[in-house]
């Protein structure tokens, strides 16, 4: 599995719109054949901070995700809503094993 975690800090006045946009993106992403999981998390202590936890079958599936209309729609909509640049970290999953999904 290929895992991507993204830390996002949204400007306070854009949190509602960001939430709508990321949930739309997440719902569409879950319909992609290479996507296994797409969690949208918001910090309890600071509701302007989000964490995306994305799991794909392969790096190629993640790359395909980044070419979808819903990804482009999300990316373009939220570009000016960030309080600071997003931080994405790509991971190789060690456990559970791929056949565990």
Backbone bond lengths (Angstrom), bond angles and torsions (degrees), N, CA, C in turn:
res aa  C-N    CA-C-N  psi(-1)  N-CA   C-N-CA  omega(-1)  CA-C   N-CA-C  phi
1 X - - - 1.441 - - 1.526 109.33 -
2 X 1.313 114.32 155.24 1.462 122.46 179.61 1.524 107.46 -121.38
3 X 1.321 116.61 122.53 1.461 121.58 -173.01 1.526 109.65 -118.00
4 X 1.321 114.72 137.41 1.455 121.28 176.30 1.524 107.74 -126.06
5 X 1.326 116.34 129.42 1.467 120.25 172.76 1.518 107.23 -115.59
6 X 1.325 115.19 136.53 1.463 120.22 -176.85 1.526 108.53 -129.25
7 X 1.327 116.19 122.45 1.459 121.43 175.15 1.520 108.04 -95.39
8 X 1.326 115.32 131.03 1.461 120.49 -175.27 1.532 108.85 -131.83
9 X 1.319 115.31 132.52 1.461 121.95 174.56 1.525 106.89 -118.33
10 X 1.330 115.50 115.12 1.457 122.70 -174.28 1.527 109.45 -101.99
11 X 1.325 116.24 143.66 1.463 119.58 173.99 1.525 109.19 -60.49
12 X 1.304 116.29 138.50 1.465 122.84 -173.92 1.527 113.04 -51.18
13 X 1.310 117.03 -43.34 1.467 120.75 -176.69 1.532 113.35 -73.16
14 X 1.325 118.09 -5.10 1.467 122.39 -178.58 1.527 113.51 -112.95
15 X 1.323 118.37 4.03 1.466 121.26 -174.92 1.530 111.96 -59.25
16 X 1.329 117.64 -45.11 1.471 119.87 -178.82 1.526 111.09 -61.28
17 X 1.316 116.41 -47.69 1.466 119.99 -179.48 1.527 111.62 -66.12
18 X 1.330 115.75 -39.75 1.461 119.15 177.77 1.525 110.22 -61.24
19 X 1.315 116.92 -44.95 1.463 121.03 -179.23 1.529 110.67 -58.37
20 X 1.302 117.36 -44.73 1.466 120.50 177.74 1.531 111.02 -61.52
21 X 1.325 116.74 -43.73 1.464 120.94 -177.65 1.525 111.83 -67.40
22 X 1.323 117.72 -42.55 1.467 118.85 -178.16 1.519 111.21 -71.33
23 X 1.319 118.13 -34.33 1.467 119.21 177.23 1.522 111.22 -67.48
24 X 1.321 117.69 -36.41 1.469 120.80 174.82 1.525 110.12 -62.74
25 X 1.322 116.50 -45.94 1.462 120.71 178.75 1.530 110.99 -62.03
26 X 1.317 116.39 -44.21 1.472 120.36 -179.05 1.525 111.57 -62.32
27 X 1.319 117.11 -44.78 1.479 120.00 179.99 1.525 111.51 -60.73
28 X 1.321 116.58 -42.59 1.467 119.41 178.58 1.529 111.62 -69.06
29 X 1.323 116.41 -38.44 1.462 120.16 179.96 1.523 111.06 -62.32
30 X 1.320 117.48 -38.90 1.472 120.95 179.90 1.525 111.94 -61.56
31 X 1.321 118.22 -19.65 1.467 121.49 177.35 1.525 112.78 -86.97
32 X 1.316 117.72 -6.33 1.466 120.33 177.90 1.525 109.24 -72.74
33 X 1.337 117.86 137.41 1.469 119.85 -177.35 1.528 114.04 -61.49
34 X 1.327 118.59 -28.05 1.456 121.03 -177.88 1.514 114.69 -91.06
35 X 1.339 117.49 -2.31 1.458 120.36 -179.31 1.518 110.65 -91.96
36 X 1.320 116.25 132.67 1.464 122.64 179.04 1.523 110.28 -102.62
37 X 1.337 116.38 -35.46 1.469 120.15 -174.64 1.523 108.98 -157.74
38 X 1.314 115.90 145.50 1.470 121.19 174.67 1.518 106.92 -147.60
39 X 1.335 116.56 98.91 1.460 121.90 -179.57 1.521 109.55 -98.98
40 X 1.318 115.88 137.26 1.457 122.40 174.26 1.523 106.49 -114.49
41 X 1.327 116.51 116.53 1.464 122.37 -176.83 1.521 109.44 -119.08
42 X 1.340 115.50 143.52 1.465 120.43 175.89 1.517 108.37 -122.45
43 X 1.326 115.64 135.94 1.467 119.96 -179.42 1.515 111.20 -62.40
44 X 1.313 115.12 135.71 1.459 120.99 178.15 1.532 111.42 -66.65
45 X 1.330 116.82 -41.69 1.460 120.91 -176.27 1.529 113.65 -78.96
46 X 1.327 116.70 -23.91 1.471 120.79 -177.34 1.532 108.88 -142.64
47 X 1.334 117.95 97.13 1.462 120.92 -175.42 1.531 115.06 -69.66
48 X 1.335 117.74 3.37 1.461 120.10 174.58 1.532 111.31 -93.00
49 X 1.331 116.37 -1.96 1.470 120.82 -177.72 1.525 110.35 -113.25
50 X 1.319 114.54 131.02 1.458 122.40 -176.51 1.524 109.89 -125.19
51 X 1.318 114.50 157.21 1.461 122.08 172.66 1.523 107.53 -131.66
52 X 1.317 116.36 127.00 1.462 121.40 172.58 1.515 107.31 -102.16
53 X 1.315 116.50 132.70 1.468 122.62 176.90 1.518 106.09 -121.80
54 X 1.342 115.60 107.61 1.452 121.84 -172.75 1.526 109.83 -116.69
55 X 1.328 116.77 132.27 1.461 121.26 178.83 1.526 108.11 -123.23
56 X 1.324 114.78 128.26 1.468 122.54 178.91 1.523 108.75 -124.07
57 X 1.295 116.11 157.01 1.465 120.51 178.53 1.530 111.28 -65.68
58 X 1.336 116.87 -30.80 1.471 120.44 -178.30 1.526 109.41 -156.09
59 X 1.322 115.51 167.23 1.463 120.98 175.05 1.523 110.35 -62.09
60 X 1.321 116.88 -34.41 1.466 120.67 178.03 1.526 111.05 -64.23
61 X 1.325 116.95 -35.67 1.467 119.87 177.17 1.526 111.16 -67.09
62 X 1.319 116.95 -37.22 1.466 120.01 175.76 1.525 109.82 -65.35
63 X 1.323 116.83 -43.16 1.466 120.57 178.06 1.528 110.82 -61.19
64 X 1.320 117.06 -39.24 1.469 121.02 177.42 1.530 110.13 -64.30
65 X 1.316 116.92 -39.48 1.467 121.10 177.22 1.526 110.59 -57.14
66 X 1.315 116.45 -40.38 1.466 120.76 -177.47 1.530 113.07 -72.57
67 X 1.324 117.15 0.84 1.467 121.91 177.28 1.530 112.26 -112.82
68 X 1.321 117.67 8.53 1.467 121.30 -176.96 1.528 111.42 -86.03
69 X 1.313 117.07 153.24 1.469 119.89 177.30 1.529 113.13 -59.55
70 X 1.331 117.80 -38.50 1.471 118.54 -179.26 1.530 111.98 -68.74
71 X 1.339 117.38 -33.25 1.464 119.25 176.20 1.531 110.57 -66.35
72 X 1.328 116.86 -46.28 1.466 120.46 178.84 1.532 110.80 -61.34
73 X 1.329 117.32 -41.41 1.457 121.85 179.04 1.535 109.92 -60.15
74 X 1.337 116.20 -47.06 1.462 120.86 178.94 1.522 110.86 -63.21
75 X 1.313 116.62 -52.83 1.473 121.76 -176.87 1.527 111.40 -54.55
76 X 1.327 115.81 -46.72 1.459 119.92 -177.10 1.526 111.87 -70.53
77 X 1.327 117.19 -37.11 1.467 120.75 -178.45 1.520 111.74 -65.95
78 X 1.324 117.79 -41.54 1.470 120.89 -171.51 1.525 114.43 -92.52
79 X 1.305 118.24 -2.73 1.470 121.40 -172.62 1.527 113.04 -52.32
80 X 1.309 118.40 -40.89 1.458 121.38 -177.12 1.532 113.30 -93.23
81 X 1.314 117.17 4.52 1.461 120.79 -176.87 1.529 113.15 -95.50
82 X 1.311 117.40 -2.59 1.458 121.37 -175.20 1.525 111.17 -80.44
83 X 1.338 115.56 136.63 1.463 120.64 172.82 1.525 110.28 -79.19
84 X 1.336 115.64 -23.13 1.467 122.86 176.89 1.524 106.68 -158.60
85 X 1.324 118.10 162.79 1.468 119.78 -178.36 1.532 112.21 -59.85
86 X 1.324 115.01 143.97 1.469 120.07 175.96 1.528 109.14 -65.22
87 X 1.333 115.14 150.95 1.463 120.94 178.30 1.521 107.46 -121.25
88 X 1.320 116.34 110.71 1.462 121.57 178.67 1.511 110.85 -108.32
89 X 1.325 115.31 135.65 1.461 121.06 178.66 1.523 107.38 -126.84
90 X 1.313 116.20 129.33 1.464 121.87 -179.69 1.518 109.49 -98.98
91 X 1.330 115.04 140.09 1.457 120.89 -174.00 1.527 111.27 -131.68
92 X 1.300 114.94 152.30 1.457 122.41 167.92 1.522 106.72 -100.30
93 X 1.310 117.20 127.15 1.458 120.91 -178.69 1.533 110.06 -79.35
94 X 1.322 116.21 129.73 1.463 121.37 177.45 1.525 112.15 -101.51
95 X 1.327 116.49 -32.09 1.459 120.95 179.84 1.520 108.20 -151.89
96 X 1.302 119.18 137.11 1.457 127.11 4.39 1.522 110.87 -74.86
97 X 1.324 116.25 162.59 1.457 119.02 178.47 1.525 111.14 -62.98
98 X 1.318 116.64 154.63 1.466 121.23 -177.59 1.529 112.51 -52.96
99 X 1.309 117.71 -36.21 1.467 119.25 -178.46 1.525 112.00 -74.32
100 X 1.357 115.95 -5.73 1.462 120.27 177.65 1.516 113.68 -77.91
101 X 1.317 117.90 -7.93 1.449 121.92 180.00 1.493 108.21 -90.84
